[in-house]
């Protein structure tokens, strides 16, 4: 991976983050499925018991569906509430899926995994990995996150990614930065193994809310929101272009809930 490719990738990540933030504000401002200049909000729900708001809309320019999930992470209790909510919603969805059906899942670990542990985990559950997050810790305790993904040849952890991560952080903060490991992974997983993953001792959260929202993305719902037929067809064929949500792993660390290397349980 050359420097131009790296810079382009980071530019795209930053752009996507800013777009998600903008859409989140629009979602929160809309109380009904009414067209706005940028986005038509199609579906929005708030579960007061668990403190979770979630929904999706259609980008009127790109003709893409975008989803947002807002758990209440203002306290440690909110993290556990969201985990209960997510598992409840996913369990209901799994009842209607075939065992071999592939489901988008984001898995947050109880603590950072080493390279070998992470590789073994992905292989064990036959996860078709799309992206993952690595934590590094600076001497002052600040966490630096690195987003990674398999390369074009299907190599899960490209050596160039690790080299880039370490060299970039060392240049910024100097000697003493600690490589902690992998804290989450997103990808496709067979429905039949999801309950097993959720019960794995290394897993804090097996989050299938993307799949839950995808199941509710129907032609009827899009039509009710006055989405044109041609756009509905594209949206249903493409699924969600993005699913925005606060990073659970970062909040686990901030609240002292993440199991760190060498920590006694």
C-alpha positions as CSV (number, residue, x, y, z in Angstrom):
1,X,0.0,0.0,0.0
2,X,1.7,3.2,-1.1
3,X,1.3,6.6,0.6
4,X,-1.2,7.9,-2.0
5,X,-3.4,4.9,-1.4
6,X,-3.2,5.3,2.4
7,X,-4.0,9.0,2.2
8,X,-6.9,8.4,-0.1
9,X,-8.2,5.7,2.3
10,X,-8.0,8.0,5.3
11,X,-9.7,10.8,3.3
12,X,-12.6,8.5,2.5
13,X,-12.9,7.4,6.1
14,X,-13.0,10.9,7.4
15,X,-15.5,12.0,4.7
16,X,-17.7,9.0,5.6
17,X,-17.6,10.0,9.3
18,X,-18.6,13.6,8.6
19,X,-21.4,12.4,6.4
20,X,-22.7,10.1,9.1
21,X,-22.6,12.9,11.6
22,X,-24.6,15.2,9.3
23,X,-27.2,12.5,8.7
24,X,-27.4,11.7,12.4
25,X,-28.4,15.3,13.0
26,X,-31.0,15.2,10.3
27,X,-32.4,12.0,11.7
28,X,-32.7,13.5,15.2
29,X,-34.4,16.6,13.8
30,X,-37.0,14.6,11.9
31,X,-40.0,13.3,13.8
32,X,-41.7,11.7,10.8
33,X,-41.0,10.3,7.3
34,X,-40.9,13.7,5.6
35,X,-38.6,14.7,2.7
36,X,-35.7,17.1,3.5
37,X,-33.3,18.6,1.0
38,X,-30.6,16.0,1.7
39,X,-32.3,13.0,3.2
40,X,-35.7,11.5,3.3
41,X,-36.2,9.9,6.7
42,X,-38.0,6.6,6.1
43,X,-38.0,4.9,9.5
44,X,-37.1,6.1,13.0
45,X,-37.7,4.5,16.4
46,X,-36.8,5.2,20.0
47,X,-36.8,2.5,22.7
48,X,-37.1,4.3,26.0
49,X,-36.6,1.1,28.0
50,X,-33.1,0.5,26.6
51,X,-32.3,4.1,25.7
52,X,-31.7,3.4,22.0
53,X,-32.8,5.4,19.0
54,X,-32.3,3.9,15.5
55,X,-33.6,4.2,11.9
56,X,-32.7,5.0,8.4
57,X,-33.3,7.2,5.4
58,X,-32.5,7.7,1.8
59,X,-29.8,10.1,0.5
60,X,-31.7,12.1,-2.1
61,X,-28.6,12.8,-4.1
62,X,-26.8,9.5,-4.0
63,X,-30.0,7.4,-4.0
64,X,-28.5,5.2,-1.2
65,X,-30.0,4.0,2.1
66,X,-28.1,5.2,5.2
67,X,-28.8,4.0,8.8
68,X,-28.0,5.4,12.2
69,X,-28.0,3.8,15.7
70,X,-27.8,5.9,18.8
71,X,-27.4,4.0,22.1
72,X,-27.2,6.0,25.3
73,X,-23.5,5.6,26.1
74,X,-23.5,8.4,28.6
75,X,-22.9,5.8,31.3
76,X,-21.5,2.3,31.7
77,X,-25.1,1.1,32.3
78,X,-26.0,2.3,28.9
79,X,-23.5,0.0,27.3
80,X,-25.0,-3.0,29.0
81,X,-28.5,-1.8,28.1
82,X,-27.6,-1.6,24.4
83,X,-26.1,-5.1,24.5
84,X,-29.3,-6.5,25.9
85,X,-31.4,-4.6,23.3
86,X,-29.2,-5.7,20.4
87,X,-29.2,-9.3,21.5
88,X,-33.0,-9.2,21.9
89,X,-33.6,-7.8,18.5
90,X,-31.1,-10.2,16.8
91,X,-32.6,-13.2,18.5
92,X,-36.0,-12.3,17.1
93,X,-34.5,-11.9,13.6
94,X,-32.6,-15.2,13.7
95,X,-35.8,-17.1,14.2
96,X,-36.8,-16.2,10.6
97,X,-33.4,-16.9,8.9
98,X,-32.0,-20.1,7.4
99,X,-29.0,-21.6,9.3
100,X,-26.5,-20.9,6.4
101,X,-27.8,-17.4,5.7
102,X,-25.0,-14.8,5.9
103,X,-25.7,-12.0,8.4
104,X,-23.8,-8.7,8.8
105,X,-22.4,-8.7,12.3
106,X,-20.2,-6.4,14.3
107,X,-18.3,-8.2,17.1
108,X,-16.8,-6.2,19.9
109,X,-14.3,-8.1,22.1
110,X,-14.0,-8.0,25.9
111,X,-10.4,-6.9,25.4
112,X,-7.7,-6.5,22.7
113,X,-6.8,-9.7,20.9
114,X,-3.3,-10.5,19.7
115,X,-2.7,-11.0,16.0
116,X,-2.8,-14.8,16.4
117,X,-5.9,-14.7,18.6
118,X,-7.7,-12.5,16.2
119,X,-6.8,-14.6,13.2
120,X,-7.9,-17.8,15.0
121,X,-11.2,-16.2,16.0
122,X,-12.0,-15.2,12.5
123,X,-11.1,-18.6,11.1
124,X,-12.9,-20.5,13.9
125,X,-16.3,-18.8,13.1
126,X,-15.6,-18.5,9.3
127,X,-16.2,-14.8,9.4
128,X,-16.1,-13.0,6.0
129,X,-14.3,-10.0,7.5
130,X,-14.9,-6.6,6.0
131,X,-13.1,-4.3,8.5
132,X,-11.7,-4.2,12.0
133,X,-10.3,-1.8,14.6
134,X,-6.9,-1.9,16.3
135,X,-6.1,-0.1,19.6
136,X,-2.7,1.4,20.4
137,X,-2.0,3.2,23.6
138,X,0.2,6.3,24.0
139,X,2.3,6.8,27.1
140,X,-0.3,9.2,28.6
141,X,-3.0,6.5,28.3
142,X,-4.6,8.0,25.3
143,X,-6.0,5.4,22.8
144,X,-5.2,5.7,19.1
145,X,-7.5,3.7,16.8
146,X,-6.5,2.2,13.5
147,X,-9.1,1.0,11.0
148,X,-8.0,-1.9,8.9
149,X,-9.4,-4.4,6.4
150,X,-8.3,-7.4,4.3
151,X,-6.3,-6.5,1.2
152,X,-7.4,-7.2,-2.4
153,X,-5.9,-10.7,-2.2
154,X,-8.0,-11.6,0.8
155,X,-5.1,-11.4,3.3
156,X,-6.8,-10.7,6.6
157,X,-4.0,-8.6,8.2
158,X,-1.7,-7.0,5.6
159,X,1.8,-6.5,6.9
160,X,1.7,-3.0,5.4
161,X,-1.2,-2.1,7.7
162,X,0.7,-2.9,10.8
163,X,3.8,-1.1,9.6
164,X,1.8,2.0,8.7
165,X,0.0,1.9,12.1
166,X,3.2,1.7,14.2
167,X,5.3,4.1,12.1
168,X,2.5,6.7,12.0
169,X,1.9,6.7,15.7
170,X,5.6,6.7,16.6
171,X,6.2,9.7,14.4
172,X,3.3,11.5,16.1
173,X,3.9,10.6,19.8
174,X,7.4,9.2,20.0
175,X,8.8,6.1,21.7
176,X,6.6,4.3,24.2
177,X,3.4,3.7,22.2
178,X,2.0,0.3,23.0
179,X,0.3,-2.0,20.5
180,X,-2.8,-3.4,22.3
181,X,-4.5,-5.4,19.6
182,X,-7.8,-6.0,17.8
183,X,-10.9,-4.8,19.6
184,X,-13.7,-5.4,17.0
185,X,-14.4,-6.9,13.6
186,X,-17.3,-6.5,11.2
187,X,-18.3,-8.9,8.5
188,X,-20.7,-11.6,7.3
189,X,-21.4,-14.6,9.6
190,X,-23.6,-17.7,9.1
191,X,-26.8,-17.3,11.2
192,X,-26.3,-20.7,12.9
193,X,-23.0,-19.6,14.5
194,X,-24.1,-16.2,15.8
195,X,-25.5,-17.5,19.2
196,X,-22.2,-19.3,19.7
197,X,-20.2,-16.2,18.9
198,X,-22.4,-14.2,21.3
199,X,-21.5,-16.7,24.1
200,X,-17.8,-16.7,23.4
201,X,-15.7,-15.6,26.4
202,X,-13.8,-13.2,24.2
203,X,-16.9,-11.4,23.0
204,X,-18.6,-8.5,24.7
205,X,-21.2,-7.7,22.0
206,X,-22.3,-9.5,18.9
207,X,-24.3,-6.7,17.3
208,X,-26.7,-7.5,14.4
209,X,-28.6,-4.3,14.3
210,X,-27.6,-3.7,10.7
211,X,-29.3,-7.0,9.8
212,X,-32.3,-6.1,11.9
213,X,-32.7,-2.7,10.1
214,X,-32.1,-4.3,6.8
215,X,-35.0,-6.7,7.3
216,X,-37.3,-3.7,7.9
217,X,-36.1,-2.0,4.7
218,X,-39.0,-2.9,2.4
219,X,-40.6,-1.5,-0.8
220,X,-43.8,-0.8,1.1
221,X,-41.9,1.3,3.7
222,X,-40.0,3.2,1.1
223,X,-43.2,3.9,-0.9
224,X,-44.9,5.2,2.2
225,X,-42.0,7.7,2.5
226,X,-42.7,8.8,-1.1
227,X,-39.4,7.4,-2.5
228,X,-39.6,7.2,-6.3
229,X,-39.9,3.7,-7.8
230,X,-36.6,3.8,-9.6
231,X,-34.8,4.9,-6.4
232,X,-36.6,2.2,-4.4
233,X,-35.3,-0.4,-6.7
234,X,-31.7,0.8,-6.3
235,X,-32.0,1.1,-2.6
236,X,-33.4,-2.4,-2.1
237,X,-30.7,-3.9,-4.4
238,X,-27.9,-2.1,-2.7
239,X,-28.9,-2.3,1.0
240,X,-27.3,0.2,3.4
241,X,-24.4,2.3,2.1
242,X,-23.4,3.1,5.7
243,X,-24.5,2.3,9.2
244,X,-23.4,4.9,11.7
245,X,-23.0,4.1,15.4
246,X,-20.7,5.2,18.3
247,X,-17.7,2.9,18.7
248,X,-18.6,0.5,21.5
249,X,-14.9,-0.6,22.1
250,X,-13.8,3.0,22.8
251,X,-16.5,3.4,25.4
252,X,-15.6,0.1,27.0
253,X,-12.1,1.4,27.4
254,X,-13.2,4.9,28.7
255,X,-15.4,3.3,31.4
256,X,-12.7,0.9,32.5
257,X,-14.7,-2.1,31.3
258,X,-12.2,-3.4,28.8
259,X,-10.0,-6.3,29.8
260,X,-6.5,-5.2,29.2
261,X,-3.4,-7.3,28.6
262,X,-1.9,-8.6,31.9
263,X,-5.0,-7.6,33.9
264,X,-6.1,-10.0,36.6
265,X,-9.8,-10.9,36.5
